[in-house]
Amino acid sequence: MAAVSLSVSTVKPLGDRVFVKVSAAEEKTAGGILLPDNAKEKPQVGEIAAVGPGKRNDDGTRSEMEVKVGDKVLYSKYAGTDIKLGTDEYVLLAEKDILAIVG
C-alpha cells in the first residue's frame, strides 16, 4: 500500500464542507496561571483554509457558500472531525456548524 501525503493544498472538501485551521488554545488564564495541556479547552475559533463547492439543491444546482478562504469563524464546540496535518490542527465541518464570521 502506497503512503499518502496530505497537506492543506491537497485536501478539497466536498459539498457544503469547510476545512478550518484551529486557532491556538489559551496558554494562560486571565490571572496569569499557566494551564497544563489536559486543562485547555478546545478552541472554537479558526480560519477557513478550504471550502467545498456548496450544497446540491433538489434541482441539481449548487447553493453558494457563505464563507470563503481566509474568513475567521466561530464554530460549534463538538462539531466536525479533528485532523492533524504536520504540526497544525484542522477541523472538517459542515457549513451549518459555523455559528458566525468573526470580524
Residue, then its C-alpha position, 0 to 999 in steps of 0.5 A: m500500500a502506497a503512503v499518502s501525503l496530505s497537506v492543506s493544498t491537497v485536501k478539497p472538501l466536498g459539498d457544503r464542507v469547510f476545512v478550518k485551521v484551529s486557532a491556538a488554545e489559551e496558554k494562560t488564564a486571565g490571572g496569569i496561571l499557566l494551564p497544563d495541556n489536559a486543562k485547555e479547552k478546545p478552541q472554537v475559533g479558526e480560519i477557513a483554509a478550504v471550502g467545498p463547492g456548496k450544497r446540491n439543491d433538489d434541482g441539481t444546482r449548487s447553493e453558494m457558500e457563505v464563507k470563503v478562504g481566509d474568513k475567521v469563524l466561530y464554530s460549534k464546540y463538538a462539531g466536525t472531525d479533528i485532523k492533524l496535518g504536520t504540526d497544525e490542527y484542522v477541523l472538517l465541518a459542515e457549513k451549518d456548524i459555523l455559528a458566525i464570521v468573526g470580524 
